[in-house]
Amino acid sequence: MIPHYNSENMVYLTLIQVSILTLFLPLALYFLLVSIGQISSFTEASIKERRFPVFIQAVLLFSLISINKFQFTPDLLSFFVGGFISAVLAFVSILFKYKSSLHMIGISSLATFIYLMSLKYELPFINIVAFSFVCVGLVASSRLYMKSHTVNELLIGSIIGFISQYGLFYYFYNM
């Protein structure tokens, strides 16, 4: 396997694009939605309150994928495409009036991605993989403790996160 050469400028440009479209813009939109009364609570959002933010998340991830293309980091492209698919599946569940855990979608997606990259590159990431799966358990237990979700909502969120990453990994690397 030939290693990819990443210029320092491309790495910084990608970092800036990812930061703007996945952190700063969503935070700004969240505060805007709170100020105009579309969202009442960050942790206790109803199904109706979730519709617009999840749709915006899907649009922002699609924009990130379309703008950047991640030509020098195909693994990062796979991760964000999986995130986009997760956002679309979460939006579909909202349309069917089902509240899946967005926290579980995110953390199980990340844990699955870390595990699959350790398999792909045959690297002994056992500590990182174990830590990521402990984080999955911590997020799940905290959502149950706060009574934000039921066990079924957590399970559906975990399945959405796992399926989106594993499906792409299987599609891209086992063709």
Helices and strands as residue ranges (DSSP letters): H 8-19, I 20-24, H 25-35, H 47-68, H 74-95, H 102-120, H 126-145, H 151-173
